[in-house]
Amino acid sequence: MGLPDGEKLTSVEREETEGLAAEWRCSRYVAEDPQIMMALSAEGRCAFLPGATMYYSVGGDSVSRRRDFGKRLLHFVRETSQQLELAELFGVSRDVLAGYLRGKMDYMWSLAWRSDSREAVDALRELVAKHGLRGGIKSKIYGLMVRLK
C-alpha cells in the first residue's frame, strides 16, 4: 500500500517503518509466516484455515522437514521462540495462541522422543521453562519417555 500522491512519511513514521522492516528481516527468524499471522492478529480476529490451500512437493530435506529429527526439532524450537517474540511485539495475547501452542508442543515433544540430539532436547526444555509452555497429554507422555530414554 503506497502513500497518496505528494504525501511523504514524517521522520518519525519513517523511523517506525524502518524499525518494522528490520524486525521483518531479523536474521534470527527462521520463517516468514509468523510475522504475517501476528500482524493480522494484532489488527483483529483472523482465522487459520487448516485445509490445504496450496500443494507443493519437497525433494529431499527442507528447512522444516529435515530427515534428522534433532535438526527438525531445533527448527521448530526456534520458530516457536520467534512466534512468541512476535506475539509480544504485536501485543497478541497468549490466550489467542493457546490451542496452537499446545498442538505445537505435542509435535515438538514427539520429535524430542525420536531425536538423539541432546542439544535439541535441551533447547526444547529451555523454551518450555522460559515461556511456561504446556502441551497436552501427548506432551506429557513423550516428555516422560524422553526422561526415561
SVG drawing of the C-alpha trace seen along z (x, -y; Angstrom):
<svg xmlns="http://www.w3.org/2000/svg" viewBox="-12 -17 36 62">
<polyline fill="none" stroke="black" stroke-width="0.4" points="0.0,0.0 1.6,-3.3 1.1,-6.8 -1.3,-9.2 0.5,-11.3 2.5,-14.1 2.5,-12.7 5.7,-11.8 6.5,-10.0 7.4,-12.1 10.8,-11.3 9.0,-9.5 6.9,-7.5 10.0,-6.6 11.8,-5.5 8.9,-3.3 8.6,-1.8 12.3,-1.1 12.1,0.5 9.3,2.8 11.1,3.7 14.2,4.6 12.1,6.8 10.7,8.5 14.1,9.3 15.6,10.3 18.3,12.9 17.4,15.0 13.9,15.6 13.7,18.9 10.3,18.5 8.3,15.7 4.7,16.9 4.6,15.9 5.2,12.2 2.2,12.2 0.0,14.1 1.0,11.9 0.5,8.7 -3.0,9.9 -3.8,11.0 -2.8,7.6 -5.3,5.9 -8.2,8.1 -9.6,11.5 -8.1,13.7 -8.6,17.4 -6.2,20.1 -7.6,22.5 -6.3,26.0 -7.1,27.2 -4.6,27.2 -4.7,24.1 -1.6,24.8 0.2,28.0 3.9,28.3 6.5,31.1 9.8,31.0 12.7,33.0 14.9,34.3 15.5,32.3 13.8,28.9 14.1,26.4 11.1,27.5 11.0,31.2 14.5,32.4 15.1,36.1 17.3,35.6 14.8,35.3 17.2,33.3 17.6,30.6 13.9,30.6 13.2,30.1 15.8,27.3 14.0,25.6 10.6,25.8 12.1,24.6 13.5,21.5 10.3,21.0 8.2,21.2 10.5,18.8 10.1,16.4 6.3,16.7 6.3,15.9 8.6,12.9 6.4,11.6 3.3,12.1 4.8,9.9 5.9,7.3 2.4,7.1 0.6,7.4 -1.2,10.7 -2.5,12.4 -1.1,15.8 -4.8,16.9 -5.2,16.4 -2.3,18.8 -3.0,21.4 -4.5,24.1 -2.0,23.7 0.9,23.8 -0.5,26.8 -0.5,28.7 2.9,27.5 4.3,28.6 2.9,32.1 4.6,32.2 7.9,31.0 7.9,33.5 7.3,36.3 10.4,35.1 12.3,35.0 11.5,38.7 12.6,39.6 15.8,37.4 19.2,38.5 20.2,34.8 20.8,33.7 21.3,30.1 17.8,30.1 16.1,31.7 17.9,29.2 16.7,26.3 13.1,27.6 13.4,27.8 14.8,24.3 12.0,22.9 9.4,24.6 10.9,23.2 11.5,19.7 7.9,19.3 6.0,21.6 4.7,23.6 2.5,26.7 1.3,29.2 -1.5,31.7 -1.4,35.3 0.9,36.3 3.5,33.8 3.3,35.4 3.7,38.9 6.5,38.0 8.2,35.9 8.2,38.8 9.6,41.1 12.3,38.6 13.3,38.5 13.4,42.3 15.4,42.7"/>
</svg>
